Amino acid sequence: MRLLLTTSKGIEDLARAELESLLSNLGILFRVEEKPLGVEGRVLAEVDKAFYTDEKGRKRELSVSAYLNERSRLLHRVIVEIASERFEGIGEEDPERALKRLEEFVSGLPVERYVKTSESFAVRSFRKGEHRITSIDISKTVGKAIFERLEHFGTPRVNLDHPAVIFRAELVGDVFFLGIDTTGDSSLHKRPWRVYDHPAHLKASIANALIELAKPDGGSFIDPFCGSGTIPIELALRGYGGRIIGLEKYRKHLRGAEMNALSAGVLERIEFILGDATRLSEYVDSVDFAVSNLPYGLKIGRKSAIPRLYMDFFSELAKVLEKRGVFITTDKRAIEKAIEENGFDTKHHRLIGHGGLMVHTYVIE
Ligand SMILES: C[S@@+](CC[C@H](N)C(=O)[O-])C[C@H]1O[C@@H](n2cnc3c(N)ncnc32)[C@H](O)[C@@H]1O
């Protein structure tokens, strides 16, 4: 079976490492490929069947997709591949011709294996790149092809709001992919624990990517701009044994972070402090790891205040940080100046896709 896994752009390697570790735990054969057919934010896994022994000692098949949906911290979706194909030139093609090609392709696929006649289905599509067709065109065309094929086996049922089976049709550049989205309509990065919605919250998958980059080893850990608590909460949920601190300037967000931590069942594991990160050394004498998504200016109103804020914060950080810091921001110039002028070294830099932007991420020591 082939699984298409989606995640944020720029963290495919970390998602791949997580996937390899999860699949190894199942003791099955697998092959993993980052950015299949050059598509960013995707990892492809070819996996063998997995089995477990039930309480009566019977050997049963284990659903690898359900296992990944439950365990992964970095993935957004787990999609079982039905087929994928490169359609040379589809971008420039006349819309009618392009849709005809997709329709013919889908009509030839054994979709009846994936949806019982008693089950309702819907097609959700995703399109990226230059095309003369829209994602709505793709949903309609693919939906029609699936419907007509299923008619040979019974009376197909479409339910666009609450389908039992979700077909995922993607056209990225000239690559078309059809699969079954086992994750459902809510992406895995939308965590069930989030009861307080911060306007600039970080995706939980990216929070975990930043934690992976920081490689905390059990030492003390702080998010000095913790907002709704995404990073400390995700760290606590990983079973982290060390001290975890979340600092936030605004009471409303700190309360929200506490509510989120309570809902995640980890409130006891995190010390939440109301305070100003530009006075960090007043709250902690020393900390091993600091991981944060910094305020981005646009979100806090006065953009001119950002370079000063970063400079003041990094000068405080220099007094207390023992091991490693990981920071994500859109403001490349302000962070690089603050890192350099406060005596830190950048050990690693990468761009990560967040909210339609590519955001700069730094690992510093
Ligand atoms: C980009 S948000 C962090 C969002 C967080 N990662 C989450 O997922 O909810 C930045 C946060 O820094 C806070 N903040 C701004 N200036 C601060 C300061 N001087 N000290 C501490 N927190 C500050 C803002 O109120 C905001 O909640």
The ligand as an ORCA input file, in Angstrom:
! r2SCAN-3c Opt
* xyz 0 1
  C       3.412     34.744     17.495
  S       2.670     34.774     19.064
  C       3.024     33.196     19.737
  C       1.938     32.216     19.471
  C       2.139     30.872     20.141
  N       3.299     30.158     19.647
  C       0.881     30.035     19.972
  O       0.936     29.012     19.283
  O      -0.163     30.434     20.482
  C       3.698     35.835     19.978
  C       3.230     36.081     21.397
  O       4.185     36.907     22.049
  C       3.489     37.745     22.953
  N       4.376     38.854     23.304
  C       4.588     40.013     22.628
  N       5.511     40.745     23.233
  C       5.929     40.043     24.326
  C       6.891     40.263     25.350
  N       7.632     41.358     25.385
  N       7.064     39.300     26.272
  C       6.331     38.152     26.253
  N       5.385     37.909     25.338
  C       5.200     38.834     24.375
  C       2.237     38.107     22.215
  O       1.217     38.514     23.099
  C       1.904     36.803     21.497
  O       1.019     36.036     22.268
*
